[in-house]
Amino acid sequence: MSTLKRFFKDTIIYGLATVLPRLMNFILVPLHTGNLALSNYSDNTTFYIYAAFFNVLLTYGMETSFFRFYNSHKEKLKVFSTVLISLSITTIVFLGVVLFFNNEIASFVNLDIEYFNLLIGVLALDTLVVAPFAYLRATGRPIKFTAIKLSNIVVYVILNYFFFWAVPKFNLQFSFYDKEDLVKYIFISNLVASMVTFLLLIPYFFKSKLQFSKTIFKQLINYGWPIMIAGLAYVINESFDKWILPRELGKDINGAYSACYKIAVFMTIFIQAFRLGAEPFFFNHAKEKNATKTYADIMKYFVICGSIMLLVIIAFLDVIKEQLVPNEAYWIAIDIVPIVLLANLCLGIYFNLGIWYKLTDKTRYGMYLSIVGAVITIAFNLIMIPKIGFIASAWATLLAYGIMMLLSYYLGQKHYPVPYNIKAILGYLGVAIILSILALYTNGNYYINTALVLLFLGIVFFSEKNKIKQLLKQ
């Protein structure tokens, strides 16, 4: 099996671990938006903003550090054990400190104390399983990885349907059930799902003899702390808009914005699936003779797939919004979708380009680039929201990720040159953007929009048919 084909195979399997859970989450979007007021949906969004922020702090770059040193170190199990012990200890300490000061911290982050305690439980459980999940990826066990990930989302979805649909539908009576505070059952469902995942991964806590190496730990921290800072900046890029909007324009606007933002998650799914397969793949094949050529090919096909997704979603946006966000009250923010889709495609390209600073151990550059993006995000939102409203947040996301992408390409070609086919990449991306703009101005004419999608697919097929045939034969 060719290197490139093996990459696509692993990415598809890992993609299932990302795509299927996200698709199941799509089922929940109409369920939630149909039962929650705009302000309650805003509370749900705020909960997961803090979850993302604390998740980065609690893992402090250890996951990527693990891949970097697991593949190059002679004592691989010692690397795994060091990461496992480190994350377990810091998580337990965090849990104790935060629960002791839970009222004060909950007040500071403006979360209901019950929501906050549920958040802490989810965070602790999800952090404890980072090392076992990373071990499954590093040892090439994508099927088991995917199966456990899917069990998590199945439990989560079933519980959401139980609380939001079954209980009111069949008039079930429970003393604990509060129909005036439905949003908390989203968080309870998440906590139970995280518990199930933790139980399934407990055997990996005893996978090897527990050994903590100070030398390895120091290497992990030195490599990982810039990734943590970059991760915090990334959370700001992804979440600052949803944090500032309720303060500037109110919870109702934020609820609508957050729900419409979910439509762009199709692109996010694609990017996350790519990252799950790509990160261990890039490290494993860094020393191969044609590594940079392989990376260049992967980038081109990533842009092709992302461009197809961009065009398809925009061409059929009216149908998609009716299925995912049936409550028309949320549609006031639908204009953000094309902008956010393109922003996320730029982010995906940036992640692909970022292999240069990971392979050369210059992770501080990833930190610098993310900080640049965060500064742009914060400044643009604060300056432009009062002038043009919530649409400013979408443009801020595109501007931040676009500049990060361009800077990463420039720096990468200086430190770790990769022969990207810039002409083809810009060509596919440019044509997809032009066709997407045309699709926006057809007034929902699906005959024309379908023709636009088929036109782009035809361009791709005739341009890449030889390579596609070659991959299928291998």
GUDOZA-365295 format. One record per residue (C-alpha): residue number from 1; x, y, z; residue in three letters. Coordinates in steps of 0.1 Angstrom, whole numbers, padded with zeros to 4 digits. Example, Ala and Ser with C-alpha at 12.3 -4.5 7.8 and 13.67 -1.06 7.14 Angstrom:
2
PT nuba    c1    c2    c3 markol
PT    1  0123 -0045  0078    ALA
PT    2  0137 -0011  0071    SER
This chain:
474
PT nuba    c1    c2    c3 markol
PT    1  0000  0000  0000    MET
PT    2  0014  0034 -0010    SER
PT    3  0022  0060  0017    THR
PT    4 -0004  0084  0004    LEU
PT    5 -0031  0057  0002    LYS
PT    6 -0023  0046  0037    ARG
PT    7 -0027  0081  0049    PHE
PT    8 -0061  0084  0033    PHE
PT    9 -0072  0051  0048    LYS
PT   10 -0062  0061  0083    ASP
PT   11 -0077  0095  0079    THR
PT   12 -0110  0080  0068    ILE
PT   13 -0111  0057  0098    ILE
PT   14 -0102  0085  0122    TYR
PT   15 -0126  0107  0103    GLY
PT   16 -0154  0084  0113    LEU
PT   17 -0145  0091  0149    ALA
PT   18 -0150  0128  0142    THR
PT   19 -0176  0128  0114    VAL
PT   20 -0202  0104  0129    LEU
PT   21 -0202  0121  0164    PRO
PT   22 -0206  0155  0148    ARG
PT   23 -0233  0142  0125    LEU
PT   24 -0251  0128  0156    MET
PT   25 -0246  0163  0171    ASN
PT   26 -0264  0177  0141    PHE
PT   27 -0294  0157  0151    ILE
PT   28 -0293  0176  0184    LEU
PT   29 -0291  0210  0169    VAL
PT   30 -0328  0211  0158    PRO
PT   31 -0337  0193  0190    LEU
PT   32 -0320  0220  0211    HIS
PT   33 -0330  0250  0190    THR
PT   34 -0366  0237  0189    GLY
PT   35 -0368  0235  0227    ASN
PT   36 -0345  0262  0240    LEU
PT   37 -0350  0299  0239    ALA
PT   38 -0322  0319  0222    LEU
PT   39 -0308  0330  0256    SER
PT   40 -0307  0294  0268    ASN
PT   41 -0289  0283  0237    TYR
PT   42 -0264  0311  0244    SER
PT   43 -0258  0296  0279    ASP
PT   44 -0251  0262  0263    ASN
PT   45 -0225  0279  0240    THR
PT   46 -0209  0296  0270    THR
PT   47 -0205  0263  0288    PHE
PT   48 -0186  0248  0260    TYR
PT   49 -0164  0279  0255    ILE
PT   50 -0151  0274  0290    TYR
PT   51 -0148  0237  0285    ALA
PT   52 -0125  0243  0255    ALA
PT   53 -0104  0269  0274    PHE
PT   54 -0099  0247  0305    PHE
PT   55 -0093  0216  0283    ASN
PT   56 -0062  0233  0267    VAL
PT   57 -0049  0244  0302    LEU
PT   58 -0054  0209  0316    LEU
PT   59 -0036  0191  0288    THR
PT   60 -0008  0217  0284    TYR
PT   61  0004  0205  0250    GLY
PT   62  0010  0169  0262    MET
PT   63 -0009  0152  0234    GLU
PT   64  0012  0166  0206    THR
PT   65  0043  0162  0227    SER
PT   66  0035  0126  0232    PHE
PT   67  0034  0120  0194    PHE
PT   68  0066  0138  0190    ARG
PT   69  0086  0118  0215    PHE
PT   70  0068  0084  0214    TYR
PT   71  0078  0079  0178    ASN
PT   72  0115  0088  0183    SER
PT   73  0121  0075  0218    HIS
PT   74  0135  0040  0224    LYS
PT   75  0115  0035  0256    GLU
PT   76  0081  0042  0242    LYS
PT   77  0061  0029  0271    LEU
PT   78  0080  0051  0295    LYS
PT   79  0069  0081  0274    VAL
PT   80  0033  0070  0276    PHE
PT   81  0036  0063  0313    SER
PT   82  0051  0097  0320    THR
PT   83  0024  0115  0301    VAL
PT   84 -0003  0094  0318    LEU
PT   85  0010  0101  0353    ILE
PT   86  0016  0138  0346    SER
PT   87 -0019  0144  0333    LEU
PT   88 -0035  0123  0361    SER
PT   89 -0018  0142  0389    ILE
PT   90 -0024  0177  0375    THR
PT   91 -0061  0168  0368    THR
PT   92 -0066  0155  0404    ILE
PT   93 -0049  0186  0419    VAL
PT   94 -0070  0209  0396    PHE
PT   95 -0102  0191  0406    LEU
PT   96 -0095  0195  0443    GLY
PT   97 -0086  0232  0441    VAL
PT   98 -0114  0242  0418    VAL
PT   99 -0141  0224  0438    LEU
PT  100 -0128  0240  0470    PHE
PT  101 -0133  0275  0454    PHE
PT  102 -0161  0265  0431    ASN
PT  103 -0185  0293  0442    ASN
PT  104 -0160  0320  0437    GLU
PT  105 -0148  0307  0403    ILE
PT  106 -0183  0300  0391    ALA
PT  107 -0192  0336  0399    SER
PT  108 -0161  0349  0381    PHE
PT  109 -0168  0331  0349    VAL
PT  110 -0205  0340  0352    ASN
PT  111 -0218  0304  0352    LEU
PT  112 -0246  0290  0374    ASP
PT  113 -0229  0270  0402    ILE
PT  114 -0247  0238  0391    GLU
PT  115 -0235  0242  0355    TYR
PT  116 -0200  0250  0367    PHE
PT  117 -0198  0218  0388    ASN
PT  118 -0210  0197  0358    LEU
PT  119 -0183  0215  0337    LEU
PT  120 -0156  0205  0361    ILE
PT  121 -0167  0169  0361    GLY
PT  122 -0166  0167  0323    VAL
PT  123 -0132  0184  0321    LEU
PT  124 -0116  0161  0347    ALA
PT  125 -0129  0129  0330    LEU
PT  126 -0120  0141  0295    ASP
PT  127 -0085  0151  0305    THR
PT  128 -0078  0117  0322    LEU
PT  129 -0085  0099  0289    VAL
PT  130 -0062  0120  0267    VAL
PT  131 -0031  0098  0272    ALA
PT  132 -0050  0065  0265    PRO
PT  133 -0066  0080  0233    PHE
PT  134 -0032  0093  0222    ALA
PT  135 -0017  0058  0227    TYR
PT  136 -0044  0042  0205    LEU
PT  137 -0036  0067  0177    ARG
PT  138  0002  0064  0181    ALA
PT  139  0001  0026  0180    THR
PT  140 -0021  0025  0149    GLY
PT  141 -0054  0013  0164    ARG
PT  142 -0079  0036  0147    PRO
PT  143 -0108  0011  0148    ILE
PT  144 -0107  0008  0186    LYS
PT  145 -0102  0046  0189    PHE
PT  146 -0132  0052  0167    THR
PT  147 -0154  0026  0186    ALA
PT  148 -0148  0042  0219    ILE
PT  149 -0154  0077  0206    LYS
PT  150 -0186  0066  0190    LEU
PT  151 -0198  0050  0223    SER
PT  152 -0194  0084  0239    ASN
PT  153 -0216  0102  0214    ILE
PT  154 -0242  0074  0213    VAL
PT  155 -0247  0078  0251    VAL
PT  156 -0248  0116  0248    TYR
PT  157 -0273  0116  0220    VAL
PT  158 -0296  0090  0236    ILE
PT  159 -0297  0109  0269    LEU
PT  160 -0304  0142  0251    ASN
PT  161 -0334  0126  0234    TYR
PT  162 -0345  0111  0266    PHE
PT  163 -0345  0145  0284    PHE
PT  164 -0357  0167  0256    PHE
PT  165 -0381  0144  0237    TRP
PT  166 -0391  0112  0256    ALA
PT  167 -0398  0128  0290    VAL
PT  168 -0423  0155  0277    PRO
PT  169 -0436  0132  0248    LYS
PT  170 -0447  0104  0272    PHE
PT  171 -0453  0127  0301    ASN
PT  172 -0428  0108  0323    LEU
PT  173 -0427  0119  0359    GLN
PT  174 -0393  0123  0377    PHE
PT  175 -0388  0142  0409    SER
PT  176 -0355  0156  0396    PHE
PT  177 -0368  0167  0362    TYR
PT  178 -0370  0205  0359    ASP
PT  179 -0387  0215  0326    LYS
PT  180 -0379  0252  0333    GLU
PT  181 -0341  0244  0332    ASP
PT  182 -0337  0221  0302    LEU
PT  183 -0302  0233  0292    VAL
PT  184 -0286  0216  0322    LYS
PT  185 -0296  0182  0309    TYR
PT  186 -0272  0188  0279    ILE
PT  187 -0244  0190  0305    PHE
PT  188 -0256  0161  0325    ILE
PT  189 -0257  0140  0293    SER
PT  190 -0221  0150  0286    ASN
PT  191 -0210  0141  0320    LEU
PT  192 -0225  0106  0318    VAL
PT  193 -0210  0100  0283    ALA
PT  194 -0176  0111  0296    SER
PT  195 -0179  0086  0325    MET
PT  196 -0186  0058  0300    VAL
PT  197 -0155  0067  0280    THR
PT  198 -0134  0068  0311    PHE
PT  199 -0146  0033  0321    LEU
PT  200 -0138  0019  0287    LEU
PT  201 -0103  0033  0288    LEU
PT  202 -0094  0023  0323    ILE
PT  203 -0074 -0008  0311    PRO
PT  204 -0049  0015  0295    TYR
PT  205 -0040  0030  0329    PHE
PT  206 -0025 -0004  0336    PHE
PT  207 -0011 -0009  0301    LYS
PT  208  0025 -0007  0313    SER
PT  209  0045 -0004  0345    LYS
PT  210  0040  0031  0359    LEU
PT  211  0073  0049  0354    GLN
PT  212  0078  0087  0356    PHE
PT  213  0109  0100  0339    SER
PT  214  0119  0135  0349    LYS
PT  215  0141  0137  0318    THR
PT  216  0112  0128  0295    ILE
PT  217  0088  0150  0313    PHE
PT  218  0112  0180  0309    LYS
PT  219  0114  0173  0271    GLN
PT  220  0076  0170  0269    LEU
PT  221  0070  0203  0288    ILE
PT  222  0096  0222  0268    ASN
PT  223  0080  0210  0235    TYR
PT  224  0045  0213  0247    GLY
PT  225  0041  0246  0265    TRP
PT  226  0042  0267  0233    PRO
PT  227  0015  0244  0219    ILE
PT  228 -0006  0251  0250    MET
PT  229 -0003  0289  0245    ILE
PT  230 -0011  0284  0208    ALA
PT  231 -0041  0263  0219    GLY
PT  232 -0054  0290  0242    LEU
PT  233 -0050  0315  0214    ALA
PT  234 -0069  0291  0192    TYR
PT  235 -0097  0290  0217    VAL
PT  236 -0098  0328  0217    ILE
PT  237 -0100  0327  0179    ASN
PT  238 -0128  0302  0179    GLU
PT  239 -0148  0314  0209    SER
PT  240 -0142  0351  0216    PHE
PT  241 -0170  0361  0193    ASP
PT  242 -0195  0339  0212    LYS
PT  243 -0181  0353  0245    TRP
PT  244 -0183  0390  0236    ILE
PT  245 -0216  0390  0216    LEU
PT  246 -0239  0384  0246    PRO
PT  247 -0221  0412  0264    ARG
PT  248 -0223  0436  0235    GLU
PT  249 -0256  0426  0217    LEU
PT  250 -0274  0403  0242    GLY
PT  251 -0279  0366  0247    LYS
PT  252 -0306  0363  0220    ASP
PT  253 -0282  0375  0193    ILE
PT  254 -0255  0352  0205    ASN
PT  255 -0279  0323  0205    GLY
PT  256 -0288  0329  0169    ALA
PT  257 -0252  0335  0159    TYR
PT  258 -0240  0303  0177    SER
PT  259 -0267  0281  0161    ALA
PT  260 -0260  0294  0125    CYS
PT  261 -0223  0289  0132    TYR
PT  262 -0230  0252  0138    LYS
PT  263 -0239  0249  0100    ILE
PT  264 -0202  0257  0093    ALA
PT  265 -0193  0227  0114    VAL
PT  266 -0193  0205  0083    PHE
PT  267 -0160  0221  0074    MET
PT  268 -0148  0218  0110    THR
PT  269 -0155  0180  0109    ILE
PT  270 -0134  0177  0078    PHE
PT  271 -0105  0196  0094    ILE
PT  272 -0106  0176  0126    GLN
PT  273 -0108  0143  0107    ALA
PT  274 -0077  0154  0088    PHE
PT  275 -0058  0164  0119    ARG
PT  276 -0065  0131  0137    LEU
PT  277 -0050  0111  0108    GLY
PT  278 -0024  0136  0098    ALA
PT  279 -0006  0144  0130    GLU
PT  280  0007  0109  0138    PRO
PT  281  0012  0103  0100    PHE
PT  282  0034  0133  0096    PHE
PT  283  0057  0124  0125    PHE
PT  284  0059  0087  0115    ASN
PT  285  0070  0096  0079    HIS
PT  286  0092  0126  0085    ALA
PT  287  0124  0107  0078    LYS
PT  288  0112  0091  0045    GLU
PT  289  0129  0102  0013    LYS
PT  290  0099  0118 -0004    ASN
PT  291  0083  0131  0028    ALA
PT  292  0080  0167  0016    THR
PT  293  0065  0156 -0017    LYS
PT  294  0039  0136  0001    THR
PT  295  0030  0165  0024    TYR
PT  296  0026  0187 -0008    ALA
PT  297  0002  0162 -0023    ASP
PT  298 -0018  0159  0009    ILE
PT  299 -0021  0197  0010    MET
PT  300 -0035  0198 -0026    LYS
PT  301 -0061  0172 -0020    TYR
PT  302 -0070  0187  0013    PHE
PT  303 -0078  0220 -0005    VAL
PT  304 -0097  0202 -0032    ILE
PT  305 -0119  0184 -0007    CYS
PT  306 -0124  0216  0014    GLY
PT  307 -0133  0236 -0017    SER
PT  308 -0159  0210 -0027    ILE
PT  309 -0174  0212  0008    MET
PT  310 -0174  0250  0007    LEU
PT  311 -0193  0251 -0026    LEU
PT  312 -0218  0223 -0017    VAL
PT  313 -0228  0238  0016    ILE
PT  314 -0233  0273  0002    ILE
PT  315 -0251  0260 -0029    ALA
PT  316 -0277  0241 -0007    PHE
PT  317 -0276  0264  0023    LEU
PT  318 -0314  0270  0023    ASP
PT  319 -0321  0233  0026    VAL
PT  320 -0294  0227  0052    ILE
PT  321 -0306  0256  0075    LYS
PT  322 -0342  0243  0074    GLU
PT  323 -0330  0208  0085    GLN
PT  324 -0305  0219  0111    LEU
PT  325 -0320  0250  0125    VAL
PT  326 -0358  0248  0119    PRO
PT  327 -0366  0276  0143    ASN
PT  328 -0368  0307  0120    GLU
PT  329 -0360  0329  0150    ALA
PT  330 -0324  0317  0146    TYR
PT  331 -0321  0326  0109    TRP
PT  332 -0313  0363  0116    ILE
PT  333 -0276  0352  0116    ALA
PT  334 -0276  0330  0086    ILE
PT  335 -0254  0354  0066    ASP
PT  336 -0224  0344  0087    ILE
PT  337 -0222  0309  0073    VAL
PT  338 -0203  0315  0040    PRO
PT  339 -0178  0337  0057    ILE
PT  340 -0172  0312  0086    VAL
PT  341 -0169  0283  0061    LEU
PT  342 -0141  0300  0042    LEU
PT  343 -0125  0310  0075    ALA
PT  344 -0125  0274  0086    ASN
PT  345 -0110  0263  0053    LEU
PT  346 -0082  0288  0058    CYS
PT  347 -0077  0273  0093    LEU
PT  348 -0075  0238  0079    GLY
PT  349 -0048  0249  0054    ILE
PT  350 -0030  0266  0083    TYR
PT  351 -0030  0233  0103    PHE
PT  352 -0016  0215  0073    ASN
PT  353  0011  0241  0068    LEU
PT  354  0019  0240  0105    GLY
PT  355  0038  0207  0102    ILE
PT  356  0070  0227  0096    TRP
PT  357  0073  0240  0131    TYR
PT  358  0063  0207  0147    LYS
PT  359  0089  0186  0127    LEU
PT  360  0116  0212  0134    THR
PT  361  0108  0215  0171    ASP
PT  362  0100  0252  0167    LYS
PT  363  0066  0250  0183    THR
PT  364  0071  0285  0196    ARG
PT  365  0062  0298  0161    TYR
PT  366  0029  0281  0163    GLY
PT  367  0024  0300  0195    MET
PT  368  0034  0333  0179    TYR
PT  369  0011  0327  0149    LEU
PT  370 -0019  0319  0172    SER
PT  371 -0013  0349  0193    ILE
PT  372 -0013  0371  0162    VAL
PT  373 -0047  0355  0153    GLY
PT  374 -0060  0361  0188    ALA
PT  375 -0050  0398  0188    VAL
PT  376 -0067  0403  0154    ILE
PT  377 -0098  0385  0166    THR
PT  378 -0101  0405  0198    ILE
PT  379 -0093  0439  0182    ALA
PT  380 -0116  0434  0152    PHE
PT  381 -0145  0423  0173    ASN
PT  382 -0142  0451  0198    LEU
PT  383 -0138  0478  0172    ILE
PT  384 -0163  0465  0145    MET
PT  385 -0192  0449  0165    ILE
PT  386 -0205  0483  0176    PRO
PT  387 -0204  0495  0139    LYS
PT  388 -0217  0465  0119    ILE
PT  389 -0231  0441  0144    GLY
PT  390 -0226  0404  0147    PHE
PT  391 -0214  0400  0111    ILE
PT  392 -0181  0416  0124    ALA
PT  393 -0174  0384  0144    SER
PT  394 -0175  0363  0112    ALA
PT  395 -0152  0386  0093    TRP
PT  396 -0128  0387  0123    ALA
PT  397 -0126  0349  0121    THR
PT  398 -0118  0349  0084    LEU
PT  399 -0093  0377  0088    LEU
PT  400 -0075  0360  0117    ALA
PT  401 -0072  0326  0100    TYR
PT  402 -0063  0341  0066    GLY
PT  403 -0034  0360  0080    ILE
PT  404 -0022  0331  0101    MET
PT  405 -0023  0309  0070    MET
PT  406 -0002  0333  0049    LEU
PT  407  0023  0339  0077    LEU
PT  408  0027  0302  0083    SER
PT  409  0034  0295  0046    TYR
PT  410  0060  0323  0045    TYR
PT  411  0078  0311  0076    LEU
PT  412  0075  0274  0067    GLY
PT  413  0092  0279  0033    GLN
PT  414  0122  0294  0051    LYS
PT  415  0125  0268  0079    HIS
PT  416  0112  0236  0063    TYR
PT  417  0105  0240  0025    PRO
PT  418  0077  0219  0011    VAL
PT  419  0071  0220 -0027    PRO
PT  420  0034  0229 -0025    TYR
PT  421  0017  0233 -0059    ASN
PT  422  0006  0269 -0052    ILE
PT  423 -0008  0274 -0087    LYS
PT  424 -0031  0244 -0084    ALA
PT  425 -0041  0252 -0048    ILE
PT  426 -0050  0288 -0056    LEU
PT  427 -0067  0277 -0088    GLY
PT  428 -0091  0253 -0071    TYR
PT  429 -0097  0276 -0042    LEU
PT  430 -0103  0306 -0064    GLY
PT  431 -0128  0288 -0087    VAL
PT  432 -0147  0274 -0057    ALA
PT  433 -0150  0309 -0042    ILE
PT  434 -0162  0324 -0075    ILE
PT  435 -0188  0296 -0079    LEU
PT  436 -0199  0299 -0043    SER
PT  437 -0205  0337 -0048    ILE
PT  438 -0226  0329 -0079    LEU
PT  439 -0246  0303 -0059    ALA
PT  440 -0254  0330 -0033    LEU
PT  441 -0271  0351 -0060    TYR
PT  442 -0293  0325 -0076    THR
PT  443 -0321  0330 -0051    ASN
PT  444 -0320  0293 -0041    GLY
PT  445 -0323  0280 -0077    ASN
PT  446 -0311  0244 -0070    TYR
PT  447 -0309  0235 -0107    TYR
PT  448 -0283  0263 -0113    ILE
PT  449 -0265  0255 -0080    ASN
PT  450 -0264  0218 -0087    THR
PT  451 -0249  0227 -0121    ALA
PT  452 -0222  0249 -0104    LEU
PT  453 -0213  0220 -0081    VAL
PT  454 -0211  0195 -0110    LEU
PT  455 -0190  0220 -0130    LEU
PT  456 -0164  0222 -0102    PHE
PT  457 -0164  0184 -0097    LEU
PT  458 -0158  0181 -0135    GLY
PT  459 -0128  0205 -0133    ILE
PT  460 -0113  0185 -0105    VAL
PT  461 -0118  0152 -0122    PHE
PT  462 -0103  0161 -0155    PHE
PT  463 -0074  0179 -0138    SER
PT  464 -0066  0150 -0114    GLU
PT  465 -0079  0119 -0132    LYS
PT  466 -0044  0104 -0137    ASN
PT  467 -0036  0107 -0100    LYS
PT  468 -0070  0095 -0090    ILE
PT  469 -0066  0064 -0112    LYS
PT  470 -0031  0058 -0098    GLN
PT  471 -0044  0059 -0062    LEU
PT  472 -0073  0035 -0070    LEU
PT  473 -0049  0010 -0085    LYS
PT  474 -0025  0009 -0056    GLN
